[in-house]
Amino acid sequence: MSDAPADPTPGQSPGIPADLTWIRAAPPGATGPGPWIEIAFGAGEGEEDGEAPVYLRETSAPENVVTTNRRKWEAFALGVRAGEFDHFVQDVDLNP
């Protein structure tokens, strides 16, 4: 995952803050436009605010943004770390 902010999106979806810092999730050493997933964390009532917004988009269609909250995002990230979604990628060739 790259911590470098992604390019801002012209024509950002209504209701999505324009000043978000997008974090691109791409394989280490990946080059090119992707498509990759990007994540941005919105303002909340502090670091522990489970209802603070989390935004997701794909680089190939950055105008389409999905919004969830920090509590749900953290549950998803913990599930990924625990291997709960490994069956979705068991046949993916990581070395094409």
N, C-alpha and C positions, 0 to 999 in steps of 0.2 A: 504494500500500500504506500502510495506517495503522499508525503505531507505537504508537498508544494501545492499552493492554491491553483485550482484549474481556472481557465478563462471564464470571465463573467459571461452571462448569457444575454444576448440581445433578445428582446421580446419575451422576457421572463414571464412565467405564468402569473396571473393576477393573484395577489395575496401572499406571494412568496417574497420575502425580504430581498432587496437587491444587493445588500452588503454581506451576503453569506460567503464564507470561505469553504469552497468545495474541496474535499479530499478524494483523490482518485484511487480506487482499488484496482490495481493491475498487478500482474505477476512481476516478480523482481526482474529487472533488466528489460522489461517490455518496452517496445518502441512503437510509434505509429499511433493512429487515432483510436484504436480499439475495435469494437465498442467496449468500453469499460463502464463500471458502475461508479458513481460519485456520491459521496455522503456529505451533508452539511448539518451542523448542529445550531439550532436557533436559540435565541435568548430565552431564559427562564428565570425562575426565582432562585438562582444559585446552582452550584454543581449537583446538588442532590434532588433537584426538581424533576421528579419522574414524569411530569406532564409537559416538560419543555419539548418543543417540536424538534423532530429529526426529519430531514428531507433527503430523498433519494432520487437520482435520475440516471439515465444512460447517456453516454456521450454521443450516441448516434441520434438521439431525440431529446436534447436538453430542455426543450420547452415543456416536456411532459414530466412533472414532478409528483412523486408520491410522498405523502406526509404521514408520519406516525409520531409516537412520542418516545422519550428517552427510556422509559420503563420497558416498553415493548421492544425497542431496539436492543437494549441490554439483554433481555431474555433471549432474543434471536441470536445475538453474538455469543452468548454462553452456550446455546444449543449447537452452534457451529463448532465451537471449541470442543464440546463434548462428543462430537461425531454424530449428532442426531440426524444430520442431513447427508451423510456420506453416501447413502444409497443413490442419491441423485446424480452423483458423479463417478460411480464405480466403473463405468465404461468409457470415461473421457480419457483420450490420449493426451498427456501433458507434454509430449515431445513429438509434435507433428512433423 
